[in-house]
């Protein structure tokens, strides 16, 4: 598999890790759109939201249980935004399910 996020999880590509456990990996985005811009990804390769099934939905549940902690530890104080793009029309650039945490400052409405 030639997935950049799978390679980041394996340590084959360097990243600025924010959080890791047995199910998920979180790291700073290399092209941040806000003061805090963290990506949270499942360690299982799930191509997008369309690939979430009954068999792998525990990864998504776990991500959403951990997002508040990850956002807080990354430096958000007055709130944050969580975004997941699904498919090419939504500008999903990496075909591995991921969630953007944006915050650390007042966000403009156009970052959605």
C-alpha positions in Angstrom: 0.0 0.0 0.0 1.3 3.4 -0.9 -0.7 5.5 1.6 1.2 8.5 3.0 -0.7 8.3 6.3 0.0 4.6 6.7 3.7 5.4 6.2 3.4 8.2 8.9 1.8 5.7 11.3 4.7 3.2 10.7 7.3 5.9 11.2 8.5 5.7 7.6 7.7 9.4 7.0 8.5 11.8 9.8 5.7 13.8 11.5 5.2 16.0 14.5 3.2 13.6 16.7 0.6 15.1 19.1 -1.0 11.9 20.3 -0.9 8.1 19.7 -2.5 5.1 21.2 -3.3 1.5 19.9 -6.1 2.8 17.6 -5.2 6.3 16.4 -2.4 8.7 15.5 -2.6 12.5 15.7 0.0 14.9 14.2 0.5 18.5 13.1 -0.6 19.3 9.6 2.4 20.3 7.4 0.3 23.1 5.8 -1.6 24.5 8.7 -4.7 26.6 8.1 -5.0 27.8 11.7 -2.7 28.3 14.7 -3.6 24.8 15.7 -4.1 22.3 12.9 -3.9 18.7 13.9 -4.8 15.6 11.8 -6.3 12.6 13.6 -6.2 9.3 11.7 -7.2 5.7 12.5 -4.3 3.2 12.5 -6.5 1.0 10.3 -6.6 2.0 6.7 -10.1 3.3 6.1 -10.2 5.2 2.7 -12.8 7.8 3.7 -16.1 8.2 5.6 -17.7 6.1 2.9 -15.4 3.2 4.1 -16.7 3.2 7.7 -18.5 0.0 8.4 -19.9 -1.9 11.5 -16.6 -3.7 11.6 -14.3 -0.6 11.8 -16.6 2.0 13.3 -14.9 1.6 16.7 -12.0 3.6 15.3 -14.3 6.6 14.5 -15.9 6.3 17.9 -12.5 6.3 19.6 -11.3 9.3 17.5 -14.3 11.4 18.7 -13.8 10.3 22.3 -10.2 11.5 22.1 -10.7 14.7 20.0 -11.4 17.0 23.0 -8.2 15.8 24.8 -6.1 16.1 21.6 -7.5 19.6 20.9 -6.9 20.8 24.4 -3.4 19.5 24.6 -2.6 21.0 21.2 -3.5 24.5 22.5 -7.1 25.2 21.7 -8.7 27.4 24.4 -11.8 29.0 23.0 -13.1 26.2 20.9 -12.1 24.3 17.7 -13.5 23.0 14.5 -13.5 19.3 13.3 -13.5 18.7 9.6 -13.4 15.5 7.4 -13.5 15.7 3.7 -14.9 12.7 1.8 -14.0 12.2 -1.8 -12.5 14.3 -4.6 -15.4 16.8 -4.8 -14.9 17.6 -1.2 -11.1 18.0 -1.7 -10.0 14.9 0.2 -6.3 14.9 -0.7 -5.3 11.6 1.0 -7.4 8.5 0.7 -7.2 7.6 4.3 -9.9 8.7 6.7 -8.8 11.7 8.7 -10.2 14.5 10.8 -8.8 18.0 10.9 -8.8 19.8 14.3 -8.5 23.6 13.7 -8.3 26.2 16.5 -6.1 28.1 18.7 -7.5 31.4 17.4 -10.8 32.8 16.2 -11.4 31.0 12.9 -12.9 32.7 9.8 -16.1 31.3 8.5 -14.5 30.3 5.2 -12.4 27.5 6.8 -15.1 24.8 6.8 
